[in-house]
């Protein structure tokens, strides 16, 4: 197995990939860092034996958070830390994703859109849990901005216990074994919250508008597209309370 297969992939195909895709500055920097990682292009440091003077050269790692080669130790530490905080109950894995038509907005409003993604996903989960289970639940949320094909695909992975505390905070109430909460309802609440927050940002002029969009009819276009393309805002699968 290759030591760093992502680096090998970038070295062989990155130029063509850059030409064919409109990459963000962050993506370009990450690709460049991974290409240089642990090579002479990244610089080096030396280890010299005090007794015999033997010298070993070690090339510097890129330390980019997207690099699978030099960040795996931090990843393992993070996973162990998360495992220690999990409750001894079953968990469900929920993914909240933004539709592709918002990608142009993400490129020029990434912090704003990512904040909206976190806020809307938590709002949907909190409201749905209160309505269908009558509980206060919690979640671990992680933002992913790229898809498996390295294209822009902002989505939130959420690890949620299948249950929660009652309204008094005194008793744990577990969901039914074969049912957690209705995904379609969860998706509907999430979609509505995303659109509300986007329109709010549009009206207070904190949302930048892509050049390709009609500056006068952005609100109408957003509402129309949200109604047409509303099938993949959330998906869910059950899993045991473990991370890999």
Legacy VTK file of the C-alpha trace (Angstrom):
# vtk DataFile Version 3.0
C-alpha trace
ASCII
DATASET POLYDATA
POINTS 244 float
0.000 0.000 0.000
1.257 3.469 -0.854
2.400 5.625 2.033
0.276 8.557 0.891
-2.130 7.573 -1.935
-3.782 11.024 -1.982
-0.399 12.637 -2.645
0.283 10.180 -5.463
-3.121 10.955 -6.976
-2.476 14.696 -6.807
1.006 14.397 -8.317
-0.343 12.504 -11.318
-3.648 14.256 -11.935
-3.786 17.573 -10.062
-3.077 19.835 -13.039
-5.925 18.359 -15.067
-8.191 18.479 -12.000
-7.373 22.160 -11.404
-8.159 23.018 -15.037
-11.468 21.177 -15.055
-12.780 22.462 -11.720
-13.298 25.875 -10.181
-11.435 25.294 -6.903
-11.436 27.631 -3.935
-8.263 29.167 -2.510
-8.467 26.801 0.485
-8.711 23.758 -1.790
-5.781 24.910 -3.925
-3.616 25.485 -0.836
-4.505 22.060 0.548
-3.630 20.328 -2.727
-0.315 22.170 -2.965
0.567 21.327 0.649
-0.233 17.624 0.215
1.822 17.459 -2.984
4.874 18.780 -1.091
4.302 16.813 2.133
7.355 14.837 3.337
9.329 15.632 0.185
12.399 17.813 -0.351
10.071 20.560 -1.612
8.787 20.943 1.970
12.276 21.372 3.451
13.946 19.053 5.934
15.502 18.696 9.379
18.472 16.608 10.497
19.062 14.127 13.303
22.745 13.788 14.268
24.098 11.084 16.576
26.146 12.581 19.455
28.492 9.566 19.480
29.357 8.811 15.867
28.078 11.854 14.020
25.776 9.807 11.769
23.166 12.057 10.209
19.630 11.196 9.184
17.567 13.552 7.030
13.808 13.794 7.585
11.615 15.786 5.236
9.053 18.115 6.809
5.383 17.257 6.803
2.866 19.770 5.477
0.726 19.751 8.664
-2.300 20.686 6.570
-5.446 19.481 8.328
-6.653 17.760 5.141
-3.521 15.651 4.727
-4.159 11.992 5.664
-0.435 11.276 6.051
0.676 13.739 8.720
-2.610 14.366 10.526
-3.622 10.786 11.344
-2.113 10.937 14.859
-4.244 13.980 15.727
-7.224 12.185 14.216
-6.682 9.124 16.412
-6.313 11.314 19.520
-9.549 13.118 18.632
-11.423 9.837 18.067
-10.252 8.458 21.430
-11.341 11.678 23.132
-14.788 11.476 21.522
-15.187 7.793 22.430
-14.561 8.631 26.087
-17.487 11.066 26.035
-20.070 8.813 24.369
-22.987 7.533 26.428
-23.557 3.766 26.790
-26.537 3.885 24.407
-27.188 3.297 20.741
-26.430 6.194 18.395
-27.768 7.243 15.030
-25.723 8.851 12.234
-27.495 11.723 10.462
-26.111 13.690 7.528
-27.396 17.184 6.724
-26.352 18.424 3.305
-26.832 21.558 1.250
-28.220 21.318 -2.290
-25.801 21.889 -5.155
-27.468 25.121 -6.307
-26.074 26.840 -3.193
-22.440 26.005 -4.032
-21.887 29.370 -5.720
-22.972 31.087 -2.511
-20.720 28.852 -0.415
-17.634 29.823 -2.416
-18.003 33.510 -1.536
-19.819 33.203 1.828
-18.213 30.122 3.353
-18.161 31.185 7.022
-21.724 32.512 6.858
-23.070 29.423 5.063
-21.229 26.992 7.350
-22.648 28.798 10.406
-26.109 28.476 8.850
-25.518 24.767 8.220
-24.607 24.161 11.869
-27.460 26.299 13.228
-30.131 24.817 10.916
-29.121 21.189 11.522
-29.172 21.636 15.301
-32.487 23.521 15.117
-34.051 20.679 13.119
-32.765 17.972 15.454
-33.752 19.854 18.623
-37.270 20.616 17.354
-37.881 17.116 15.977
-36.668 15.404 19.167
-38.912 17.625 21.287
-41.952 17.026 19.052
-41.670 13.268 18.451
-39.849 11.974 21.532
-40.553 14.775 24.025
-36.868 14.797 24.971
-33.871 17.089 25.049
-31.187 15.371 23.049
-27.612 16.231 22.127
-25.261 15.653 19.223
-21.692 15.684 18.003
-21.530 17.649 14.742
-18.640 17.626 12.271
-18.457 19.752 9.127
-17.200 18.255 5.864
-16.763 20.632 2.951
-15.594 18.239 0.210
-17.180 15.137 -1.246
-15.402 11.852 -1.970
-14.552 13.094 -5.469
-12.932 16.240 -3.943
-15.710 18.483 -5.288
-17.388 21.135 -3.138
-20.070 19.390 -1.082
-20.766 21.041 2.315
-22.486 18.681 4.757
-22.697 17.969 8.474
-22.172 14.543 10.003
-24.110 14.343 13.226
-23.788 11.572 15.825
-26.943 11.543 17.933
-27.987 9.315 20.859
-31.317 7.589 20.149
-33.081 9.208 23.044
-32.659 12.039 25.513
-33.614 13.545 28.835
-37.230 14.308 29.649
-38.384 17.897 30.091
-37.395 17.817 33.780
-33.917 16.545 32.939
-34.325 13.699 35.427
-35.062 10.629 33.292
-33.537 9.123 30.130
-36.129 8.242 27.492
-34.991 5.923 24.696
-36.606 5.837 21.261
-38.227 2.715 19.856
-35.750 0.132 18.602
-36.829 0.371 14.950
-37.653 4.076 14.861
-35.818 7.222 15.846
-37.540 10.180 14.231
-39.110 10.818 10.786
-36.381 11.750 8.315
-38.774 13.565 5.967
-39.975 15.819 8.781
-36.387 16.394 9.926
-35.426 17.320 6.361
-38.406 19.654 5.999
-37.567 21.534 9.209
-33.889 21.757 8.234
-34.702 23.009 4.720
-37.086 25.651 6.031
-34.515 26.862 8.573
-31.741 27.060 5.968
-33.943 29.131 3.665
-35.081 31.398 6.527
-31.481 32.106 7.576
-30.343 32.639 3.976
-33.142 35.115 3.285
-32.444 36.867 6.596
-28.784 37.234 5.579
-29.880 38.452 2.142
-32.155 41.154 3.551
-29.571 42.423 6.059
-27.009 42.441 3.192
-24.535 40.096 4.885
-24.973 37.535 2.087
-22.852 38.168 -1.005
-24.587 37.406 -4.308
-22.757 35.422 -7.054
-22.332 37.345 -10.318
-24.240 34.675 -12.257
-27.408 35.303 -10.229
-30.050 37.923 -10.963
-29.320 40.521 -8.292
-32.938 41.717 -8.150
-34.712 38.361 -7.887
-32.391 36.344 -5.637
-35.044 35.709 -2.975
-37.574 34.415 -5.526
-34.982 32.217 -7.243
-33.837 30.716 -3.925
-37.415 29.899 -2.922
-38.166 28.368 -6.331
-35.027 26.192 -6.364
-35.593 25.066 -2.781
-39.069 23.810 -3.728
-37.831 22.018 -6.857
-34.695 20.416 -5.413
-35.717 19.316 -1.966
-34.954 15.605 -1.923
-31.456 15.333 -0.480
-31.153 17.683 2.481
-30.804 14.860 5.027
-30.175 11.149 5.222
-29.941 8.785 8.164
-28.606 5.365 9.096
-28.455 3.561 12.409
-25.113 2.603 13.863
-23.703 1.489 17.182
-22.101 4.071 19.448
-18.627 3.775 18.039
-16.283 5.721 15.800
-13.787 4.302 13.344
LINES 1 245
244 0 1 2 3 4 5 6 7 8 9 10 11 12 13 14 15 16 17 18 19 20 21 22 23 24 25 26 27 28 29 30 31 32 33 34 35 36 37 38 39 40 41 42 43 44 45 46 47 48 49 50 51 52 53 54 55 56 57 58 59 60 61 62 63 64 65 66 67 68 69 70 71 72 73 74 75 76 77 78 79 80 81 82 83 84 85 86 87 88 89 90 91 92 93 94 95 96 97 98 99 100 101 102 103 104 105 106 107 108 109 110 111 112 113 114 115 116 117 118 119 120 121 122 123 124 125 126 127 128 129 130 131 132 133 134 135 136 137 138 139 140 141 142 143 144 145 146 147 148 149 150 151 152 153 154 155 156 157 158 159 160 161 162 163 164 165 166 167 168 169 170 171 172 173 174 175 176 177 178 179 180 181 182 183 184 185 186 187 188 189 190 191 192 193 194 195 196 197 198 199 200 201 202 203 204 205 206 207 208 209 210 211 212 213 214 215 216 217 218 219 220 221 222 223 224 225 226 227 228 229 230 231 232 233 234 235 236 237 238 239 240 241 242 243
